[in-house]
Amino acid sequence: PHAPGRAIAADAIGVPGPKLAWPELMQYNPVANASCVVVSGSARFTVLTERLMRIEWSGDAIAGAKAEAAAAPAFEDRATLAVMNRNVPTLPTFSHSVKDGVLTIATSGLQLSYTVGKPFAADTLS
């Protein structure tokens, strides 16, 4: 395995010669701006644009027997091919609220409702 941007010996990849650098093709930051993130227990919602939202469930809070795990579930922040840069230059406008155990996140292009504390399923997300 090789981390991008680090020099490696050319012979390590079967090519004789000096060290080669593997530069990033483009600059990106896979960690979203905190103002675009809504966390509710084991669920994390990242509003990327008015029409695109990333939803994530961390099983750490469910599987972990310790209270600390429930208080701070581990979420994935590495880049994906679909969205490498989650720290977007123009922050989307959205609102969020919890009423009667349902978290609602709304933008000009979508509305998501989630039953707080429940794993993602057809009857807990809409």
C-alpha positions as CSV (number, residue, x, y, z in Angstrom):
1,P,0.0,0.0,0.0
2,H,1.2,3.5,-0.8
3,A,0.0,6.8,0.5
4,P,-0.4,9.4,-2.4
5,G,2.0,12.3,-2.3
6,R,4.8,10.2,-0.7
7,A,8.0,9.2,-2.6
8,I,8.7,5.5,-3.0
9,A,11.6,3.6,-4.4
10,A,11.2,2.9,-8.0
11,D,12.4,-0.6,-7.6
12,A,9.6,-1.2,-5.1
13,I,7.2,-1.2,-8.1
14,G,9.6,-3.1,-10.4
15,V,11.1,-0.1,-12.1
16,P,14.8,0.6,-11.8
17,G,15.8,4.2,-11.1
18,P,15.3,7.0,-8.7
19,K,12.4,7.5,-6.3
20,L,9.1,8.5,-7.8
21,A,6.5,10.8,-6.3
22,W,2.8,10.0,-6.6
23,P,1.2,13.5,-6.5
24,E,-2.5,14.1,-5.8
25,L,-4.4,14.7,-9.0
26,M,-6.6,17.2,-7.3
27,Q,-6.8,18.8,-3.9
28,Y,-9.7,17.6,-1.8
29,N,-10.9,17.5,1.8
30,P,-13.1,14.5,2.7
31,V,-14.1,16.0,6.0
32,A,-17.3,18.1,5.7
33,N,-17.7,21.5,7.2
34,A,-19.1,21.0,10.7
35,S,-22.0,23.4,10.0
36,C,-23.2,20.9,7.3
37,V,-23.4,18.0,9.7
38,V,-26.3,16.8,11.9
39,V,-25.6,13.9,14.3
40,S,-28.4,12.1,16.1
41,G,-27.0,9.2,18.2
42,S,-25.6,6.6,15.8
43,A,-26.9,8.5,12.7
44,R,-24.9,11.2,10.9
45,F,-26.4,13.3,8.1
46,T,-24.1,15.5,6.0
47,V,-25.9,18.1,3.7
48,L,-23.6,18.3,0.7
49,T,-25.8,20.3,-1.6
50,E,-29.5,21.3,-1.6
51,R,-30.2,18.0,-3.5
52,L,-27.5,15.7,-2.1
53,M,-27.3,14.3,1.5
54,R,-24.9,11.7,2.9
55,I,-26.4,9.5,5.6
56,E,-24.3,7.2,7.7
57,W,-25.0,4.8,10.6
58,S,-22.3,3.9,13.1
59,G,-22.8,0.5,14.6
60,D,-20.3,1.4,17.3
61,A,-23.0,2.8,19.5
62,I,-25.2,-0.3,19.1
63,A,-22.5,-3.0,19.3
64,G,-20.4,-1.3,22.0
65,A,-21.3,-2.2,25.5
66,K,-19.5,0.8,26.9
67,A,-21.4,4.1,27.5
68,E,-18.4,6.0,25.9
69,A,-19.1,4.2,22.6
70,A,-22.7,5.3,22.6
71,A,-21.7,8.8,23.4
72,A,-19.2,9.1,20.5
73,P,-19.9,6.7,17.6
74,A,-17.1,6.4,15.0
75,F,-18.1,7.7,11.6
76,E,-16.2,7.3,8.3
77,D,-14.5,10.4,6.9
78,R,-12.3,9.0,4.1
79,A,-12.9,10.2,0.6
80,T,-15.1,8.1,-1.8
81,L,-15.1,8.1,-5.5
82,A,-18.6,9.5,-5.5
83,V,-17.7,12.6,-3.3
84,M,-14.0,13.2,-2.6
85,N,-14.4,16.8,-1.4
86,R,-17.1,17.0,1.3
87,N,-15.8,20.4,2.5
88,V,-17.7,22.2,-0.2
89,P,-16.8,25.9,-1.0
90,T,-20.5,27.0,-1.0
91,L,-22.3,25.8,2.1
92,P,-25.8,24.6,1.4
93,T,-28.7,26.2,3.2
94,F,-30.8,23.9,5.3
95,S,-32.8,23.6,8.5
96,H,-33.2,20.7,11.0
97,S,-35.4,20.1,14.0
98,V,-36.7,17.3,16.2
99,K,-40.3,16.9,17.0
100,D,-42.1,13.9,18.5
101,G,-39.0,11.8,18.1
102,V,-38.5,12.6,14.4
103,L,-35.5,14.5,13.0
104,T,-36.4,16.5,9.9
105,I,-33.7,18.0,7.7
106,A,-35.0,20.3,4.9
107,T,-33.3,22.1,2.0
108,S,-34.8,23.8,-1.0
109,G,-34.6,20.6,-2.9
110,L,-35.3,17.8,-0.4
111,Q,-36.7,16.9,3.0
112,L,-35.5,13.9,5.0
113,S,-37.3,12.5,8.1
114,Y,-35.7,10.1,10.4
115,T,-37.1,8.3,13.5
116,V,-34.5,9.1,16.1
117,G,-32.6,6.2,17.7
118,K,-33.7,3.6,15.1
119,P,-31.5,1.9,12.6
120,F,-32.0,3.1,9.0
121,A,-34.9,1.2,7.3
122,A,-37.8,1.9,5.1
123,D,-40.1,2.7,8.1
124,T,-37.5,5.0,9.8
125,L,-36.4,7.1,6.9
126,S,-38.4,9.0,4.4
